[in-house]
């Protein structure tokens, strides 16, 4: 309320100044008022975003999954680019970032990756990324330098482990231990520390292999399982379905939410909001806020 009252006071100051400017035709004052108006416009947008990030899980940490689509190495490489984009976004915003599971592609890139982004409103912002992402570029894997189109899907769940009791009976779990592979530093492959958990009643399968400790991998996998069980429970119990699940159900190849074009020109365009930019390199380096904020302001999630 204090922030809103402060905004209204400055708005009144702007209106008084404009009346004075009109009377005296003061160009210097007009320049100052123009700057004040721009500042107030930014403050109003920030206030609106605060209001929009007050959903039941918006303030929570986010569990994000990126899966490569059909297309082999091309799509696996695209999934890796998306993974780096989210990692850079989290770093530039000062948010925590931890890999929970990583499945490398056969030749390059990523088949699938699950990671956690921690910090205020991590889920509220990243929920706007749920959907299919499309890349158009000259393939670095094509000797004939032809243009290729690749797809990858993104799912985002709120980390609700501490808030809601999701009962997981040991008898309902099949836990497999296997040798880890992929990122993790020296020693990650030397022991059978990776954990795969199958929830027998639902058939859900989760795994974690990025920690050297079998115990830590099991804890990480259980966290993802609980988040997915919660998501499943909401779908079954809530006739309306919250927006997270409604969006997830609409995901299908060909229904991309955003296109990233690197050839013959550079452009990133969100098909839900029509927000676009020609600075594709900046977006892939983590400059996602304009797209996230446009989606929130137009309430597409």
PyMOL commands that set and color helices and strands:
alter all, ss='L'
color gray80, all
select helices_A, chain A and resi 2-24+27-52+73-92+122-129+170-172+214-237+243-249+280-284+289-297
alter helices_A, ss='H'
color red, helices_A
select strands_A, chain A and resi 62-68+96-104+110-118+131-138+147-158+173-178+194-199+204-208+258-261+267-270+276-277
alter strands_A, ss='S'
color yellow, strands_A
deselect
rebuild
show_as cartoon
